[in-house]
């Protein structure tokens, strides 16, 4: 297949007309025969059009098959090395001229807000808002399993300058800062959520 539209790390935000992937262990349990129907961790289940797929290990799609790829608040959960692999895989899935759009927290904006905040708890707020701090250390086997499988904390943060450098190094071109709804390809309207862009860094680039 050619000219695919792929969203990875979609969570529950799937879109018709797109291939929607997520790497949550919960999704894998939900899709188990028989037992998956009984498994209930969250108040809602993943939509039927969400498939299991890990951008770091590789998605089950052919190289050069995608016209559009999108991810929202995914890349900051990857280590620096995993992030590089994710960009390389993303680039390989795009057809020549294909578009990649991404959204994630803006480290520069968070840092500026921290430096401008005179409150005594400014540092604590920065650690919390950036997802880099932890108020509690996981204890016991259950605590470690929840942390391991949940992957809710941030592993590496990015600003526009560092993201531009990494995208260019991965082979992307026409790199620019993006805003909600400014994609030339209107198919992105189906996956983008304005609340995910607020105070965040969005980028667009092409293979």
C-alpha positions, 0 to 999 in steps of 0.5 A: 500500500502507498500514501498511508497516513500513520499516527503512532502513540495515539492512545485513545485518540484514533482517527478514521482513514489513518493507521493508528498505533500505540505501544501500551501493554494495556492494548496488548492485554485487551487484544488477547483472545478471551482473556482480553475481553475480561481485562479492564485496567482503564475506565475505557478501552482502546478503540478497535481501529488502534493497533499495537505498534512500537515506533522504536522497535518498528511498525508493521508498515513498508518503507516509503509507504506513508504520505503523512505521519503524526505523533503527539506527546510521544517523543518526550517519553523516549530516551535520547537513543530511542528518540534517534531510532524513532526519527530514523524509522519515521523517516524511512516510512515516509515516501519522498515528499511525505510530511511528518508533524509532531507535538511535544512539551516545549522545554524552552517555554517551561524554562522561561516560565520557571526563571520568571516565576518569583514564587518559592515553589517555582522549582517544584512547579518546573519539575512537575510541569516538565514531567522530569520530577517524581514526588514519590519513589516506586516501592515494591514489585507492583510499584516498579511494574506500574512505573515500567509499563506505564511510561508516563514520565518524561525521559528527554526534553526538547526545544526548537533548536535541538529538535531542528538539529535532530530532524535535520540529522535524521534526513528531514528537510523543510523543517519549520515550527508548526501551529495547530491547523496549519498543515498543508495536507488537510488530512492532519485535521483528523488527528490534531487536537488544539489542546495538545498544542497549547504551550507546546512545541510543534514541528513539521518537516518532509522527507 
